[in-house]
Amino acid sequence: MKDLLLAAEEVADEMASSGSDNEEAQLAQCQAYVHRHNIQQLVKEAVVSLCIHKPDNPVLFLKEHFEKLNEHRAQVGF
């Protein structure tokens, strides 16, 4: 699985090539967001679950996966 921080750098590079003057600040903001919300772990767990269950409809599976996660977080006050 591609590292999300590397993906963020690629996004920042694309933004820079399209004329953005502050790509380093944008990259730092993206990295901080990914870190603050634990995005890498959330995506990793979702992909692992996909690989274990191999659903016929992966989009629906992911939707339900994140809905369940959201419900659980609401119950525990996250």
C-alpha positions, 0 to 999 in steps of 0.5 A: 500500500502506498504511504499516504504521506508520499501521496500527500507529497505527490499532491503537493507537487501537482499543486506546485506545478499548477502554480501554487506558491506555498506547496511546502505549507500545503504539504505540511498542512496535509501531513498534519491532517493525516497525522491528527486524524490517524488516516493512515491507520484507518485506511490500512485497517479498511484495506486489510478488512477488504483483503480478508473479506474480499467482498463483491462490492468493495465500495459498499463494503467500505461504506459499511465499514466506515459507517460502523466505525463512525457509530462505534466512535460515537458510542465511545465518545470519540 
